[in-house]
Amino acid sequence: MSYCKKIFYLSLYKYTVKRFFSSSATEFRGVRVRFAPSPTGHLHLGGLRTALYNYLFAKLHGGKFILRIEDTDQTRLVPDAVEKLENDLKWVGIIPDESPLKGGPYGPYKQSERLSLYRIQVKFILNMGAAYHCFCSDRRLDLLRREALRSRQIPRYDNRCRHLSESEVKEKLEEGKPSCIRFKLSSDEQTFDDAVYGRISYNIALNEGDPVIMKTDGFPTYHFANVVDDHLMNISHVLRGVEWQISTTKHIMLYRAFGWKPPIYAHLPLILNPDGSKLSKRQGDIRVENFRNEGIFPEALLNYVVDAGGGFSKDTERKSSKIYSTPELAQQFDLKAIKPSSCHLSPDRLTEFNSYALERKLQDEKEILKLTENVKTLVTRTFQSRMESENLQLQDKYIVSVLNWSKNRITTLNDLVKDELAFLWTVPSHQNDVMICFYVSDVLQDIKVQLSTQQGTEFTKDHLKIILKDFSIKTQFPFNRLMKLLRHAVSGLKEGPGVAEMMEILGQTSTLSRLDRAITFLKTVKTKQ
């Protein structure tokens, strides 16, 4: 293509773009970052880390955090994935300033709704001679791949159609032959500065043929749409996983072909499993949804990711028994503090953070109300089959006392409905009881009478221990046997918290009621003998 023709197309392109994007949205306004997942599955820890670090970086610099959906691969779409993704982000407190659901001045925010924009851009670089039509069939491409593998070489396109003349291309297009668009890679080594890894140099043409940027179905590939969208949305910084670092030189070539200035790149190191293996989307246990269902608090999950990923100016302080809110994390975030080496997850830290989160919530009245409602829902759902036969203890005051009592015993709210703590909500069933012998009903009756005479303020763990010890001495009923009997009567457990502690948390009324049930059961069984 002649120089004059290129100048003409460049001027026409700039005029078209200026008219097409005439709104104030094209003006650069400080830090703008994006999280751009594909709606092909669930949000997992790796994606959450990328979203979180972009969000924190934006908040630290008073910028904007954008959620963009890269759904150009229509064959891999998962129904409702976008809504689930936004819900997961909302749950952890990462709220986009612009997104498909929220909208914004740079929309649409789904790539499948931006096809007209990509056609304008691809037409420009075609006219500039930086890209070309490729008519190679799938069969030919497959043969190239097989031959490369047979020869133990890296499979790559041989750039055959790059050398077609204008007349040959025109003829094939007029014949209606399907074609994709490929971008002409430069053969020289490309260099860029990575904000985490430093100076990076790579000659991508040594390992790849010219990449497809527009598929035969009219949809752009990831690399092309990614560059176009980042530019048109005025993205200033790209924080993404290190697996994309090798593609960055390709992206920079596209920027240069358009005459655009690329953003600042910062690639985040891999997060590895405790055994050193890579995180995989197939791991069900690293989905955000899974953590949510297991009773992990959002703040705990964010601190867990941060603890593994680094990037904070006060990392040494973060090793203490403390949990940070999202605003606090944003104030500490430091891109320069991210180490390029891979980092490992420490599952024990997650349970620690969740305990810290619970303790922090119990110091906030609004959070206490939320916790109370969550516990009610959890208990009701777990023991739904028993609601018709008994009244579950779900009074607000009681739930709060249980939370304060159990905060050092549990790591998630789900622990409150496990077998060892189910006694907090339901009364024990003695239908198949072999532990309580017939002749101890009188012992239970006597201890019940003594407990009923205590004032409410005296129904404390320390005072109850004294009463139970004195009762054992006066009646000469072995203390260990008495404890087993009472524990079983009030909780149905063979092992568990101390008896006096159980009685205190259940309260006087509930404790006496449970003793009554056990006594009645024993008398009934004895009568039948």
Phi and psi in degrees as a GROMACS rama.xvg file:
@    title "Ramachandran Plot"
@    xaxis  label "Phi"
@    yaxis  label "Psi"
@TYPE xy
-70.47  159.048  SER-2
-61.9676  -43.3265  TYR-3
-62.2704  -38.172  CYS-4
-67.4705  -38.9358  LYS-5
-63.7311  -42.6407  LYS-6
-61.5905  -40.0377  ILE-7
-61.6627  -49.2689  PHE-8
-65.4104  -35.1905  TYR-9
-65.703  -42.6006  LEU-10
-65.4458  -42.4796  SER-11
-63.7323  -40.6115  LEU-12
-62.856  -46.9267  TYR-13
-62.6762  -38.7736  LYS-14
-64.5403  -43.3975  TYR-15
-64.7119  -45.5473  THR-16
-62.7091  -41.3297  VAL-17
-62.1611  -39.7934  LYS-18
-74.1044  -38.1204  ARG-19
-68.615  -37.5184  PHE-20
-114.46  57.985  PHE-21
-82.2777  -7.61666  SER-22
-76.7185  169.49  SER-23
-68.7479  -6.37979  SER-24
-63.3947  -22.284  ALA-25
-80.9378  -7.38879  THR-26
-76.775  135.12  GLU-27
-73.2764  131.952  PHE-28
-134.007  68.5466  ARG-29
73.1409  -153.576  GLY-30
-71.1226  124.768  VAL-31
-135.773  120.424  ARG-32
-124.374  164.846  VAL-33
-142.026  152.851  ARG-34
-115.094  121.123  PHE-35
-127.676  73.9124  ALA-36
-82.1489  163.695  PRO-37
-94.8807  138.407  SER-38
-81.4629  60.4712  PRO-39
-113.82  9.06997  THR-40
172.959  -155.595  GLY-41
-90.923  155.425  HIS-42
-74.2469  125.437  LEU-43
-118.657  -178.421  HIS-44
-59.7194  -39.6054  LEU-45
-61.3873  -46.3581  GLY-46
-66.4379  -37.2639  GLY-47
-63.222  -41.5156  LEU-48
-60.7946  -43.6917  ARG-49
-62.1969  -46.4523  THR-50
-62.2736  -44.8685  ALA-51
-62.907  -45.7057  LEU-52
-67.1871  -36.4083  TYR-53
-64.536  -43.3968  ASN-54
-62.5541  -46.856  TYR-55
-64.0412  -39.9806  LEU-56
-62.5093  -42.6484  PHE-57
-63.7477  -45.4417  ALA-58
-67.1142  -35.7277  LYS-59
-61.9478  -36.8999  LEU-60
-103.663  11.1164  HIS-61
65.6905  31.2476  GLY-62
-100.432  -161.116  GLY-63
-117.987  141.305  LYS-64
-111.403  121.964  PHE-65
-112.854  135.925  ILE-66
-103.079  118.249  LEU-67
-122.023  134.531  ARG-68
-99.5446  119.493  ILE-69
-98.8962  87.9223  GLU-70
-112.22  37.7275  ASP-71
-72.2249  -23.9293  THR-72
-88.6497  90.3092  ASP-73
-69.3321  -16.4502  GLN-74
-77.5195  -15.466  THR-75
-111.836  8.88986  ARG-76
-67.8467  141.61  LEU-77
-111.369  126.253  VAL-78
-55.4927  138.683  PRO-79
64.1351  11.2987  ASP-80
-64.4623  -36.2529  ALA-81
-65.3513  -45.2107  VAL-82
-63.8652  -40.94  GLU-83
-64.6693  -38.3473  LYS-84
-63.1301  -48.471  LEU-85
-64.5815  -34.9974  GLU-86
-66.4656  -40.2284  ASN-87
-63.8046  -43.3751  ASP-88
-64.5604  -40.2038  LEU-89
-64.0283  -39.343  LYS-90
-61.8884  -40.1387  TRP-91
-84.328  -2.49173  VAL-92
89.5765  15.6803  GLY-93
-98.1709  98.05  ILE-94
-103.749  117.125  ILE-95
-67.22  146.827  PRO-96
-79.1034  -28.0435  ASP-97
-141.22  138.538  GLU-98
-165.675  172.092  SER-99
-58.1312  -39.8658  PRO-100
-80.1758  -36.2813  LEU-101
-85.2936  -27.3922  LYS-102
79.7108  -167.351  GLY-103
153.952  173.338  GLY-104
-72.906  -10.7633  PRO-105
-110.102  12.7799  TYR-106
-69.3149  173.326  GLY-107
-67.8239  160.138  PRO-108
-108.868  12.9884  TYR-109
-113.876  129.353  LYS-110
-62.5946  -31.0523  GLN-111
-65.4499  -15.3498  SER-112
-101.591  8.6423  GLU-113
-118.579  19.8002  ARG-114
-60.4402  -35.4411  LEU-115
-64.202  -33.0415  SER-116
-66.8594  -40.8727  LEU-117
-68.5131  -33.6057  TYR-118
-64.8679  -38.1552  ARG-119
-62.2063  -45.2562  ILE-120
-68.7958  -41.4258  GLN-121
-70.6006  -31.6764  VAL-122
-65.5808  -36.4504  LYS-123
-64.1328  -51.2335  PHE-124
-73.5387  -20.4507  ILE-125
-65.5497  -47.9081  LEU-126
-65.6506  -28.6797  ASN-127
-81.7402  -5.97566  MET-128
81.6393  13.3086  GLY-129
-91.5148  -4.3729  ALA-130
-145.434  169.342  ALA-131
-154.699  160.358  TYR-132
-76.9114  135.671  HIS-133
-118.016  124.865  CYS-134
-105.921  6.39342  PHE-135
-62.5555  135.557  CYS-136
-77.8002  162.939  SER-137
-60.8649  -34.1246  ASP-138
-64.5533  -42.861  ARG-139
-66.0374  -41.7188  ARG-140
-63.8155  -37.847  LEU-141
-66.1918  -38.6493  ASP-142
-64.3489  -39.8039  LEU-143
-61.0044  -42.4099  LEU-144
-64.8329  -44.5357  ARG-145
-64.6562  -41.3034  ARG-146
-64.9614  -38.9687  GLU-147
-64.6774  -43.2744  ALA-148
-65.9606  -38.219  LEU-149
-63.6162  -34.9948  ARG-150
-89.1899  5.75523  SER-151
58.2795  43.5889  ARG-152
-116.616  164.62  GLN-153
-73.8919  123.087  ILE-154
-61.1382  130.726  PRO-155
-159.258  154.433  ARG-156
-72.2528  141.945  TYR-157
-89.2538  9.23532  ASP-158
60.355  29.5256  ASN-159
-57.2073  -47.9319  ARG-160
-75.2029  -8.80595  CYS-161
-62.3315  -28.5285  ARG-162
-95.625  6.42896  HIS-163
-68.8416  143.297  LEU-164
-77.4318  164.572  SER-165
-59.0508  -39.1286  GLU-166
-67.0924  -38.105  SER-167
-66.7853  -41.2626  GLU-168
-64.1447  -44.308  VAL-169
-61.474  -41.8904  LYS-170
-62.8494  -44.6754  GLU-171
-66.7967  -37.3837  LYS-172
-66.8065  -39.9288  LEU-173
-66.71  -27.8192  GLU-174
-78.5147  -6.80591  GLU-175
80.2891  21.6691  GLY-176
-72.8584  132.514  LYS-177
-66.3482  144.724  PRO-178
-147.699  153.231  SER-179
-108.462  174.281  CYS-180
-113.424  129.786  ILE-181
-114.06  148.027  ARG-182
-96.8973  137.448  PHE-183
-81.0387  111.615  LYS-184
-75.7248  143.094  LEU-185
-78.0326  145.457  SER-186
-86.6119  -3.93079  SER-187
-95.5721  164.384  ASP-188
-73.3148  135.409  GLU-189
-105.725  144.376  GLN-190
-130.472  141.042  THR-191
-149.054  161.332  PHE-192
-98.746  118.133  ASP-193
-93.2922  126.94  ASP-194
-64.2  -15.5809  ALA-195
-106.687  -44.9344  VAL-196
-97.3882  -6.33325  TYR-197
83.3996  -153.441  GLY-198
-70.4855  125.919  ARG-199
-120.673  129.853  ILE-200
-125.904  137.417  SER-201
-159.87  136.421  TYR-202
-104.16  94.9292  ASN-203
-69.895  -24.8514  ILE-204
-67.9857  -17.7527  ALA-205
-73.2219  -21.3606  LEU-206
-119.706  -10.1406  ASN-207
-134.551  150.202  GLU-208
-85.7751  179.301  GLY-209
-58.2756  125.742  ASP-210
-80.5715  149.914  PRO-211
-72.7277  131.095  VAL-212
-113.764  -19.3308  ILE-213
-138.93  120.413  MET-214
-78.9683  168.419  LYS-215
-65.4032  -21.4474  THR-216
-83.994  2.94361  ASP-217
87.8539  -0.384387  GLY-218
-94.2783  140.039  PHE-219
-74.688  159.189  PRO-220
-83.0044  168.993  THR-221
-54.4795  -49.08  TYR-222
-60.889  -42.7929  HIS-223
-70.515  -51.1847  PHE-224
-62.1381  -36.6086  ALA-225
-58.9526  -47.8998  ASN-226
-67.2539  -46.6527  VAL-227
-60.716  -46.3855  VAL-228
-67.4765  -41.7624  ASP-229
-59.9265  -38.312  ASP-230
-71.6657  -49.3698  HIS-231
-68.1875  -23.7467  LEU-232
-94.3424  7.04342  MET-233
57.3572  40.3783  ASN-234
-69.3383  125.345  ILE-235
-92.9272  -33.5663  SER-236
-135.784  139.5  HIS-237
-115.732  108.397  VAL-238
-105.374  114.735  LEU-239
-149.817  172.029  ARG-240
-64.3227  151.186  GLY-241
-64.8078  -17.8011  VAL-242
-63.7087  -17.7605  GLU-243
-93.5127  -2.03372  TRP-244
-62.3426  -38.6525  GLN-245
-66.3454  -21.5065  ILE-246
-89.2675  -10.0307  SER-247
-63.8605  -37.9574  THR-248
-62.555  -34.4957  THR-249
-64.0362  -41.9823  LYS-250
-65.843  -39.6155  HIS-251
-65.6813  -35.6271  ILE-252
-61.8994  -39.6485  MET-253
-64.9772  -42.2534  LEU-254
-57.5404  -45.0537  TYR-255
-66.5288  -35.9147  ARG-256
-62.1328  -34.4558  ALA-257
-84.6887  -15.0534  PHE-258
78.8089  26.6018  GLY-259
-101.883  156.472  TRP-260
-89.502  124.85  LYS-261
-72.4782  157.136  PRO-262
-74.4972  176.335  PRO-263
-83.4422  129.942  ILE-264
-102.118  138.428  TYR-265
-138.617  111.48  ALA-266
-97.3485  130.53  HIS-267
-89.8052  133.095  LEU-268
-63.3978  160.851  PRO-269
-64.49  143.836  LEU-270
-101.02  125.722  ILE-271
-109.058  156.82  LEU-272
-66.427  163.835  ASN-273
-54.8608  -29.6275  PRO-274
-86.2696  3.51234  ASP-275
92.1713  -3.7521  GLY-276
-79.8379  158.13  SER-277
-74.2005  147.695  LYS-278
-65.9982  142.717  LEU-279
-130.515  141.583  SER-280
-60.6266  -21.3342  LYS-281
-76.56  -11.8576  ARG-282
-76.6344  106.825  GLN-283
-63.6634  -24.2987  GLY-284
-81.9165  -1.08475  ASP-285
-108.284  8.39173  ILE-286
-76.0797  140.999  ARG-287
-59.1956  -39.7662  VAL-288
-59.7882  -37.6309  GLU-289
-65.778  -43.9902  ASN-290
-62.2693  -39.5596  PHE-291
-63.0894  -44.5791  ARG-292
-67.1993  -26.9492  ASN-293
-82.3058  -2.45587  GLU-294
92.2709  15.9742  GLY-295
-77.3216  134.734  ILE-296
-78.1341  148.164  PHE-297
-54.9709  -44.0869  PRO-298
-62.3074  -37.0063  GLU-299
-65.7156  -41.7012  ALA-300
-65.6675  -41.7386  LEU-301
-64.1129  -43.2309  LEU-302
-66.6844  -32.2272  ASN-303
-63.3421  -45.7405  TYR-304
-64.5778  -44.3015  VAL-305
-64.369  -40.2174  VAL-306
-60.3459  -35.6002  ASP-307
-82.1815  -38.5347  ALA-308
-83.3238  -20.8977  GLY-309
69.2873  -171.821  GLY-310
101.542  26.6153  GLY-311
-129.989  140.412  PHE-312
-68.6612  -17.7664  SER-313
-119.14  43.1592  LYS-314
-56.2106  -36.3169  ASP-315
-64.6766  -36.7434  THR-316
-70.6337  -26.7409  GLU-317
-68.7856  -14.2023  ARG-318
-78.6997  -8.98532  LYS-319
-78.2032  172.199  SER-320
-81.7522  75.8999  SER-321
-146.389  153.775  LYS-322
-126.23  144.851  ILE-323
-112.438  142.946  TYR-324
-77.1268  167.691  SER-325
-60.9251  -44.8152  THR-326
-59.6125  -37.9341  PRO-327
-66.6878  -39.2842  GLU-328
-64.5901  -39.7915  LEU-329
-61.6621  -39.5051  ALA-330
-67.6777  -27.2817  GLN-331
-91.6839  -14.3041  GLN-332
-64.3621  134.301  PHE-333
-143.33  109.989  ASP-334
-57.825  -34.6921  LEU-335
-70.8278  -18.0478  LYS-336
-86.2638  -5.19468  ALA-337
-73.6296  123.632  ILE-338
-87.4328  140.284  LYS-339
-71.2907  -14.5038  PRO-340
-75.0407  150.526  SER-341
-62.9114  151.948  SER-342
-121.797  154.18  CYS-343
-111.883  144.194  HIS-344
-75.969  145.251  LEU-345
-123.882  93.123  SER-346
-53.3443  -32.7904  PRO-347
-61.2473  -31.7169  ASP-348
-67.4237  -31.133  ARG-349
-62.6753  -45.5063  LEU-350
-67.1806  -34.1176  THR-351
-62.5692  -48.4994  GLU-352
-61.4145  -36.0575  PHE-353
-68.4029  -35.5671  ASN-354
-66.7356  -40.9519  SER-355
-63.0244  -39.5153  TYR-356
-64.322  -42.1857  ALA-357
-62.5829  -43.9219  LEU-358
-62.2769  -38.9075  GLU-359
-68.9414  -39.0838  ARG-360
-65.9802  -33.3316  LYS-361
-72.6289  -1.6199  LEU-362
-102.593  3.42418  GLN-363
-124.382  121.67  ASP-364
-58.7837  -42.4389  GLU-365
-65.0444  -40.2935  LYS-366
-68.5064  -33.666  GLU-367
-62.5162  -41.1261  ILE-368
-62.0359  -41.6894  LEU-369
-65.402  -43.1647  LYS-370
-60.317  -42.6517  LEU-371
-60.0087  -44.4647  THR-372
-66.948  -37.8364  GLU-373
-63.7467  -40.471  ASN-374
-66.6217  -41.7875  VAL-375
-57.7212  -46.2327  LYS-376
-63.2266  -44.3643  THR-377
-62.9384  -47.3754  LEU-378
-66.1854  -44.6528  VAL-379
-60.4012  -43.4403  THR-380
-67.6728  -38.8932  ARG-381
-71.877  -40.7322  THR-382
-111.208  33.2557  PHE-383
-58.9982  -36.103  GLN-384
-69.3734  -16.2691  SER-385
-102.805  -1.77805  ARG-386
-68.1319  -28.3493  MET-387
-75.2794  -29.9257  GLU-388
-95.0092  -14.8044  SER-389
-152.945  158.81  GLU-390
-92.2999  117.425  ASN-391
-72.3311  144.681  LEU-392
-82.2543  95.4449  GLN-393
-126.193  26.4974  LEU-394
-69.9456  142.23  GLN-395
-55.5414  -46.8301  ASP-396
-61.0271  -40.3531  LYS-397
-66.6161  -43.1287  TYR-398
-61.1977  -42.8898  ILE-399
-62.7444  -41.1589  VAL-400
-65.9024  -37.3058  SER-401
-63.8345  -42.7458  VAL-402
-62.7882  -44.0008  LEU-403
-67.1378  -36.6937  ASN-404
-68.5426  -36.7978  TRP-405
-96.3929  -3.14428  SER-406
-59.307  -26.6358  LYS-407
-95.9846  1.38625  ASN-408
-105.454  -24.4504  ARG-409
-116.225  160.457  ILE-410
-113.69  -23.0798  THR-411
-138.59  160.922  THR-412
-62.2754  -29.0686  LEU-413
-59.2466  -26.5068  ASN-414
-62.9133  -24.042  ASP-415
-68.6678  -18.4407  LEU-416
-112.242  11.154  VAL-417
-74.9456  164.985  LYS-418
-52.8909  -41.0586  ASP-419
-70.559  -16.5825  GLU-420
-121.752  9.0648  LEU-421
-63.5906  -25.5407  ALA-422
-59.914  -20.8046  PHE-423
-64.2879  -24.7689  LEU-424
-117.162  -29.7881  TRP-425
-123.463  152.848  THR-426
-86.7417  147.179  VAL-427
-69.9186  147.935  PRO-428
-99.523  131.367  SER-429
-108.574  21.3952  HIS-430
-59.1272  -39.375  GLN-431
-113.253  37.8567  ASN-432
-78.5045  123.046  ASP-433
-115.44  -6.47401  VAL-434
-84.0505  -36.599  MET-435
-86.6267  113.622  ILE-436
-80.2379  157.71  CYS-437
-60.1496  -38.6566  PHE-438
-78.9111  1.03747  TYR-439
-96.595  3.6165  VAL-440
-61.071  -32.9412  SER-441
-68.1705  -35.7458  ASP-442
-64.0531  -44.3932  VAL-443
-63.1723  -38.3075  LEU-444
-64.9145  -41.64  GLN-445
-66.2037  -44.0747  ASP-446
-68.9436  -32.5619  ILE-447
-64.1544  -43.0131  LYS-448
-61.0213  -42.5013  VAL-449
-67.5619  -39.5927  GLN-450
-67.6889  -31.5898  LEU-451
-71.0734  -18.5866  SER-452
-84.7006  -8.25843  THR-453
-76.544  143.053  GLN-454
-71.6529  153.802  GLN-455
-55.981  -37.1678  GLY-456
-71.7525  -16.074  THR-457
-91.736  -5.92673  GLU-458
-84.4136  62.6499  PHE-459
-116.833  161.597  THR-460
-55.4393  -50.077  LYS-461
-64.5855  -42.2795  ASP-462
-69.2577  -38.9782  HIS-463
-65.1369  -35.2118  LEU-464
-59.8469  -41.6789  LYS-465
-65.2546  -43.9942  ILE-466
-62.6162  -45.5238  ILE-467
-67.1815  -36.9044  LEU-468
-66.9455  -44.9113  LYS-469
-62.1914  -40.3236  ASP-470
-61.4471  -42.4939  PHE-471
-62.4552  -41.0405  SER-472
-68.6775  -45.7926  ILE-473
-67.5186  -38.0785  LYS-474
-91.4927  -7.12739  THR-475
56.6562  30.3844  GLN-476
-92.3985  121.056  PHE-477
-48.7377  129.699  PRO-478
-61.0406  -44.5283  PHE-479
-61.0385  -40.1209  ASN-480
-68.6641  -36.0992  ARG-481
-63.9486  -41.7897  LEU-482
-64.5427  -41.5969  MET-483
-63.9564  -41.5064  LYS-484
-63.3116  -48.4291  LEU-485
-68.3465  -40.2162  LEU-486
-60.1934  -42.7046  ARG-487
-69.1938  -36.0806  HIS-488
-68.0898  -40.4554  ALA-489
-91.8224  -20.8987  VAL-490
-128.36  -19.4513  SER-491
78.6872  6.74406  GLY-492
-99.7934  150.034  LEU-493
-86.857  -29.057  LYS-494
-136.404  159.732  GLU-495
157.613  -159.997  GLY-496
-60.3689  163.992  PRO-497
-58.5469  147.016  GLY-498
-60.1643  -46.3909  VAL-499
-61.1784  -37.1952  ALA-500
-67.0566  -41.518  GLU-501
-59.8475  -46.9511  MET-502
-62.4143  -39.7834  MET-503
-62.8041  -46.3144  GLU-504
-71.2465  -33.8918  ILE-505
-71.3902  -30.5503  LEU-506
91.5274  161.239  GLY-507
-64.3532  -46.3058  GLN-508
-61.1906  -48.418  THR-509
-66.9814  -38.9591  SER-510
-61.8599  -47.7284  THR-511
-64.1889  -37.8784  LEU-512
-63.287  -40.5188  SER-513
-69.895  -37.0119  ARG-514
-63.3529  -39.6879  LEU-515
-59.0881  -44.5777  ASP-516
-61.8929  -43.1828  ARG-517
-64.3981  -41.7691  ALA-518
-63.8015  -45.9253  ILE-519
-60.2523  -43.2405  THR-520
-60.9618  -44.7728  PHE-521
-64.3376  -41.584  LEU-522
-65.5346  -38.5018  LYS-523
-63.6363  -45.3174  THR-524
-63.9318  -41.3808  VAL-525
-65.3328  -36.6097  LYS-526
-64.1383  -36.3339  THR-527
-73.2616  -17.0984  LYS-528
